[in-house]
Amino acid sequence: MKNKKGCNMVKIAVRRMGWYINNALHEMTVLRRVLKVLWHLTGVVATYWMAFLLRFDGAVPFEFMQIFLHTLPVLFVICLLSFLVFRLFSDVWSYFSVDDLVRLISSVTVATGVFALIIYSLPGQDAHVPRSVVVLEFILLNLWLGGGRLGARYMRRFQGDLPERNETGLERMLLVGTLAEADMVIRESKQKGLGQIVGVVGDDAGNQNVFLHGVRVFHRKMEAVGELALQLRPDSILILPPYNRPRQINKVMGNVAAAGVTCKFRTIPSLGELASGHLTASSIRSVGIEDLLARGEISLDRTDVRRFLKGKKVMITGAGGSIGSELSRQIAGYEPEALVLFEQSEFGLYTIEQELQSKYPNLRLIAVAGDVRREDAVRRAIRAVGKIDVIYHAAAYKHVPLMEKNVAACFRTNVLGTACLARIAVESGVDRFVMISSDKAVRPTSIMGATKRIAERVINEMECGSTTFVSVRFGNVLGSSGSVVPLFKRQIAAGGPVTVTSPNMRRFFMTIPEAVDLVLQAATIGRNREIMVLEMGEEIKIIDLARRLIELSGLKPDEDIKIEMTGLRPGEKEYEEVITEDENVVKTSYEKIWVMTKNAEYPTAPPIDLEKLDTLIFADDTDRLRALAACYVPENCFCRNPSSDE
């Protein structure tokens, strides 16, 4: 144990010395160049003399000493010229590569070849200069020059912040990937001190019991990752392409969890960073929950979206929210003539405005603080650019349990706010009005879902004039404000417990960029009063999501972090839908986008009475608002007032 500790101390001391030498030389460019030249020329003299010593077993006869002294100037001049021609004095030793090695060997080959040609063409010289000396000089000079460069490259890994780094503080990493990718990671890791690679596991055929840059390669199938993790005890598992796809990552995590090992899971976004040599500690990111979604790659042709938005004046309500801000980012990239950001939250509006101003300095950007429920604010936003071409309406209350306690506020924003915005859009001649709806509008069990369904009805029943109204339904998005993922992360950071409402709770999930990308596509192709439905993929059990998040944090579910069942909250249901059984949907020519051929009109349901709603909202009459919601949405599943059970 003491010997190991002593070795580590020696290593650290050597590394620190190398760090100081390297940094000192980098500060003195002229001195560094002089030292390079001296190293080359000293090597010519030293290796030539060593060649004579080896030839004569360390005892060089006097006459051959004379030959050495007579021929050394010839070799010296030839080598100097060859080094200049092959630019050996100008290469960067700390980045010594195979190409540099080939150039070095070529230079030494030419130098020794010309030297041999000259000395053996002189009369009588071949009787005095042993041919073995020339061969030995070729070998020794290559070793001298190549060894110096390899030493400099080895020292480069200790530059930067090494004096403060402890050998034992390096993270132990197990790589999962092919040899080609592992090779690049190991080389970069050793040069930059990114971590200590303890092994490589992959299913490359024929690579069993081999070593890659001193790291053991285990030829195992993915099912054996857990077994190896148990044996090697890494701090983290770095999953490389092509194994960083959702199914493979889930498989690796499942195997590690089954083996009872706790560690962190990391990945690298792209091999481009490896190939370019730009891999840094920040490039190695933690595996996120979005990496575990078993969703296929979406192939979208955004030509129609660009043609539709380029040069247009666009307004986004709720621009500071999760969906609204991503809409703002993506639409800004389609080169609109002007972009109006309409948001009630001052901080949200400020944040997205600053971000877009920095990224798109030439974009005409207008930030308007206002409420969709106030006509004066909406009219002021539309007048800011003269005439709005397209409105994306993302402003809404979306938190289900919270809205069960704030029924009037939910109706005021989600229904009357939408009606106010839509009416002014028609009056102002807006070409297209796109409402962001929700899967909770289908057979709603909550006030939030019911108000979104009523809002769909409002814009479908409104006199639209020249304005095209389109609604787009989709499910939950990962990482949005109020979603379950940020809540779970906060609970894990606090040491638990993680609270799940029901073991059977299931939800559809999309990433925010994917959802918005599809919204823009659907909104572009949707016709008047159509409801566009986004294909959400497979449902995910919330309890499985919780377990994976705990494992991603390097902890064990039910041991390090407890999972507690709290029961369904008011307005919640165990599963979500994006259509009902009586709604016919037809797949469009765009992947993952469907359109409802029947807008679920209710022959027995009365038209939406906005004045009556306004009166009940003003009176804060929760019971009558619930009853009216049940009347307007006959397929609802919230026939009772949850507060009656409290």
TASUL-V835909 format. One record per residue. N is the residue number from 1. PSI is psi in whole degrees, 0 to 359 (NA if undefined). D_LAST is the distance of its C-alpha to the last C-alpha in whole Angstrom. Layout:
n = [N	N]
psi = [PSI	PSI]
d_last = [D_LAST	D_LAST]
This chain:
n = [1	2	3	4	5	6	7	8	9	10	11	12	13	14	15	16	17	18	19	20	21	22	23	24	25	26	27	28	29	30	31	32	33	34	35	36	37	38	39	40	41	42	43	44	45	46	47	48	49	50	51	52	53	54	55	56	57	58	59	60	61	62	63	64	65	66	67	68	69	70	71	72	73	74	75	76	77	78	79	80	81	82	83	84	85	86	87	88	89	90	91	92	93	94	95	96	97	98	99	100	101	102	103	104	105	106	107	108	109	110	111	112	113	114	115	116	117	118	119	120	121	122	123	124	125	126	127	128	129	130	131	132	133	134	135	136	137	138	139	140	141	142	143	144	145	146	147	148	149	150	151	152	153	154	155	156	157	158	159	160	161	162	163	164	165	166	167	168	169	170	171	172	173	174	175	176	177	178	179	180	181	182	183	184	185	186	187	188	189	190	191	192	193	194	195	196	197	198	199	200	201	202	203	204	205	206	207	208	209	210	211	212	213	214	215	216	217	218	219	220	221	222	223	224	225	226	227	228	229	230	231	232	233	234	235	236	237	238	239	240	241	242	243	244	245	246	247	248	249	250	251	252	253	254	255	256	257	258	259	260	261	262	263	264	265	266	267	268	269	270	271	272	273	274	275	276	277	278	279	280	281	282	283	284	285	286	287	288	289	290	291	292	293	294	295	296	297	298	299	300	301	302	303	304	305	306	307	308	309	310	311	312	313	314	315	316	317	318	319	320	321	322	323	324	325	326	327	328	329	330	331	332	333	334	335	336	337	338	339	340	341	342	343	344	345	346	347	348	349	350	351	352	353	354	355	356	357	358	359	360	361	362	363	364	365	366	367	368	369	370	371	372	373	374	375	376	377	378	379	380	381	382	383	384	385	386	387	388	389	390	391	392	393	394	395	396	397	398	399	400	401	402	403	404	405	406	407	408	409	410	411	412	413	414	415	416	417	418	419	420	421	422	423	424	425	426	427	428	429	430	431	432	433	434	435	436	437	438	439	440	441	442	443	444	445	446	447	448	449	450	451	452	453	454	455	456	457	458	459	460	461	462	463	464	465	466	467	468	469	470	471	472	473	474	475	476	477	478	479	480	481	482	483	484	485	486	487	488	489	490	491	492	493	494	495	496	497	498	499	500	501	502	503	504	505	506	507	508	509	510	511	512	513	514	515	516	517	518	519	520	521	522	523	524	525	526	527	528	529	530	531	532	533	534	535	536	537	538	539	540	541	542	543	544	545	546	547	548	549	550	551	552	553	554	555	556	557	558	559	560	561	562	563	564	565	566	567	568	569	570	571	572	573	574	575	576	577	578	579	580	581	582	583	584	585	586	587	588	589	590	591	592	593	594	595	596	597	598	599	600	601	602	603	604	605	606	607	608	609	610	611	612	613	614	615	616	617	618	619	620	621	622	623	624	625	626	627	628	629	630	631	632	633	634	635	636	637	638	639	640	641	642	643	644	645	646]
psi = [317	320	319	318	321	319	318	320	320	316	316	319	316	318	317	319	317	321	313	318	312	313	325	318	324	332	341	84	316	315	322	320	320	316	325	312	315	321	317	312	323	321	324	313	312	315	328	318	321	325	319	318	317	322	324	23	38	353	91	123	156	317	328	337	321	318	318	312	326	324	344	316	324	312	322	312	318	315	319	314	318	319	324	317	319	8	42	339	345	359	161	109	323	349	33	127	179	321	320	323	318	318	321	311	322	319	315	323	313	317	310	328	313	320	314	320	320	310	330	348	345	142	128	351	329	344	346	335	109	137	331	333	320	319	315	322	318	314	312	322	321	317	319	307	317	322	321	318	318	323	319	321	322	323	332	329	345	14	179	234	28	322	335	356	136	140	319	351	355	137	133	122	136	124	138	111	180	166	324	314	319	323	313	319	317	317	314	322	318	325	326	2	41	341	175	112	120	350	163	132	133	167	30	127	138	14	30	140	42	166	139	110	39	3	132	132	122	116	90	159	166	336	344	4	318	318	317	321	323	325	318	341	59	156	329	157	120	113	119	158	145	16	4	31	157	312	318	319	315	321	315	315	320	319	320	318	320	332	355	24	137	123	171	156	128	163	172	125	317	154	348	323	326	311	328	353	19	19	127	176	326	340	331	103	160	145	127	166	333	336	343	356	120	64	139	164	137	126	107	137	107	14	316	320	315	317	324	322	334	128	5	160	116	141	137	121	150	35	343	356	183	308	316	319	323	324	316	316	311	319	322	328	347	11	57	161	321	150	119	120	114	120	141	325	121	315	316	318	316	317	311	327	314	319	314	324	323	320	328	74	337	357	135	108	126	119	121	121	120	174	131	345	350	118	319	321	318	316	322	321	318	322	344	333	15	293	130	136	318	137	128	114	98	353	124	159	131	349	114	301	324	321	339	336	353	61	312	318	321	316	319	316	308	327	299	325	316	317	317	312	318	318	316	328	318	314	327	359	29	134	317	135	118	119	129	111	197	154	342	353	350	123	60	141	4	160	321	311	320	319	327	322	320	322	322	317	321	310	337	332	351	146	115	346	234	3	135	124	128	135	144	120	137	173	209	149	141	133	3	158	129	358	170	331	309	325	313	319	319	320	321	317	329	0	11	181	161	127	126	135	323	143	343	4	127	147	153	145	144	158	155	313	321	316	314	322	315	325	316	321	311	318	331	321	347	142	172	132	18	149	117	139	127	134	122	357	210	148	149	133	131	326	325	322	317	316	317	320	322	316	324	336	3	26	167	127	143	352	294	320	123	149	122	142	127	349	154	137	165	129	350	154	163	339	160	158	157	346	161	170	332	7	121	130	147	134	135	180	354	136	134	17	126	161	138	125	345	124	24	45	147	107	328	349	136	159	157	122	96	326	319	318	317	319	315	325	317	324	355	42	85	315	315	328	320	317	321	323	319	328	320	336	82	334	10	158	24	72	353	163	113	332	342	341	351	NA]
d_last = [64	66	68	65	64	68	68	65	66	69	67	65	69	70	67	67	71	71	68	70	73	72	70	73	75	73	74	77	78	82	82	80	82	85	84	83	87	88	86	87	91	91	90	93	95	93	92	96	97	95	96	100	99	97	100	102	100	100	104	105	108	110	111	108	106	109	108	104	105	107	104	101	102	102	99	97	98	97	94	93	94	92	89	89	89	86	84	84	84	81	78	75	75	71	71	73	73	75	76	78	79	81	82	83	85	87	88	90	91	93	94	95	97	99	100	101	103	105	106	107	109	111	114	114	110	109	111	110	106	104	102	100	99	98	96	94	94	92	89	89	89	86	84	85	84	81	80	79	77	75	75	74	71	70	70	67	64	64	64	61	59	61	62	59	58	58	59	56	53	54	51	52	52	52	53	52	54	58	61	62	58	58	62	61	58	60	63	60	58	62	63	60	58	55	55	56	56	56	57	57	55	56	57	61	63	66	65	64	65	66	66	65	66	66	62	62	61	59	60	57	54	51	49	51	50	47	50	52	49	49	53	53	50	50	47	47	47	49	49	51	52	52	50	47	46	42	43	46	43	41	43	45	41	41	44	44	40	42	44	42	43	41	43	42	43	45	47	49	49	52	56	57	56	58	61	61	61	58	56	54	52	49	50	49	45	42	41	38	35	37	40	38	37	39	40	44	46	45	49	48	51	50	53	52	49	52	54	51	50	53	54	51	49	45	42	39	36	33	36	35	32	32	34	35	37	38	39	41	43	44	45	47	49	50	52	51	53	50	46	44	41	38	35	32	32	35	35	35	38	40	39	40	43	45	44	46	49	50	50	51	53	55	52	51	48	46	43	41	38	36	33	33	31	34	38	40	39	39	42	44	43	45	48	48	50	51	50	47	48	45	41	38	35	33	30	27	23	23	20	17	14	15	16	13	12	15	16	19	21	21	22	25	26	26	27	29	30	32	33	35	36	37	39	41	42	44	45	47	48	46	47	44	40	38	35	33	30	28	27	24	25	26	24	21	17	16	17	20	21	22	23	26	27	27	29	31	32	33	35	37	37	39	42	43	47	48	45	44	40	39	36	35	32	32	29	28	31	31	31	29	27	24	25	24	28	28	24	26	29	28	26	29	31	29	30	26	24	24	20	20	17	19	23	24	22	25	26	30	31	34	36	35	39	39	37	38	42	41	39	42	44	42	42	46	46	44	45	43	40	40	37	38	36	37	37	35	36	35	31	30	28	26	26	30	30	28	31	33	32	32	36	37	36	39	36	35	32	30	33	33	30	27	25	21	19	15	14	14	11	10	14	16	18	21	24	25	28	30	32	31	33	34	35	39	40	43	44	46	49	47	45	42	41	41	41	39	41	39	36	34	35	33	35	33	31	32	33	31	31	30	31	28	26	27	27	23	23	25	23	19	18	15	15	19	19	17	19	22	21	21	24	26	25	26	25	22	19	16	16	12	10	7	5	6	4	0]
